[in-house]
Amino acid sequence: MKEQEILEMQRLIDEGVRRAQSRLWQRAGASNQSLVVFRGGKILEMVPEVEHNFVDGNEGDPLARRKQR
């Protein structure tokens, strides 16, 4: 493969990863869930800020839902 082809492939891969992350972030926001990520050597819980995220009770808590099953 030529260097240009490799760079184009990498660009397409990076673009796909960014799109997947964006969709995951949107899904988490829409279903009132948090995301757990590993960044900078630390485990972080990230909560998307979406206006319609407010839900009464444990409906939006993934751990509470798991316990109810």
C-alpha positions as CSV (number, residue, x, y, z in Angstrom):
1,M,0.0,0.0,0.0
2,K,1.1,3.5,-0.7
3,E,1.5,6.0,2.1
4,Q,-1.4,8.1,0.8
5,E,-3.7,5.0,0.9
6,I,-2.7,4.2,4.5
7,L,-3.4,7.8,5.6
8,E,-6.8,7.8,3.9
9,M,-7.7,4.5,5.5
10,Q,-6.7,5.9,8.9
11,R,-8.7,9.0,8.3
12,L,-11.8,6.9,7.5
13,I,-11.3,4.7,10.6
14,D,-10.9,7.8,12.8
15,E,-14.1,9.3,11.3
16,G,-16.0,6.0,12.0
17,V,-14.8,5.9,15.6
18,R,-15.9,9.6,16.1
19,R,-19.4,8.8,14.7
20,A,-19.7,5.7,16.9
21,Q,-18.8,7.7,20.0
22,S,-21.3,10.4,19.0
23,R,-24.1,7.9,18.6
24,L,-23.2,6.2,21.9
25,W,-23.3,9.6,23.6
26,Q,-26.7,10.5,22.1
27,R,-28.1,7.1,23.1
28,A,-26.9,7.5,26.7
29,G,-28.4,10.9,26.8
30,A,-31.7,9.8,25.4
31,S,-32.0,6.9,27.8
32,N,-30.8,8.8,30.8
33,Q,-27.7,6.7,31.3
34,S,-24.1,7.4,32.1
35,L,-21.0,6.3,30.3
36,V,-17.9,4.9,32.1
37,V,-14.7,5.6,30.3
38,F,-10.9,5.2,30.9
39,R,-9.1,8.5,30.2
40,G,-5.7,9.7,31.4
41,G,-5.2,6.6,33.6
42,K,-8.4,7.2,35.4
43,I,-11.9,5.6,35.3
44,L,-14.5,8.3,34.8
45,E,-18.3,8.3,34.8
46,M,-19.7,10.7,32.2
47,V,-23.3,11.9,32.2
48,P,-24.6,13.4,29.0
49,E,-26.5,16.6,29.7
50,V,-29.7,16.4,27.8
51,E,-32.8,18.5,28.8
52,H,-35.2,15.5,28.8
53,N,-32.8,13.4,31.0
54,F,-34.8,14.1,34.1
55,V,-36.7,11.0,35.2
56,D,-38.3,10.3,38.5
57,G,-37.2,7.3,40.5
58,N,-34.6,4.7,39.3
59,E,-35.8,4.4,35.8
60,G,-32.6,6.1,34.4
61,D,-30.2,4.3,36.7
62,P,-28.6,1.3,34.9
63,L,-27.5,-0.4,38.1
64,A,-31.0,-0.1,39.6
65,R,-32.5,-1.6,36.5
66,R,-30.1,-4.5,36.6
67,K,-31.1,-5.2,40.2
68,Q,-34.8,-5.2,39.3
69,R,-34.3,-8.0,36.7
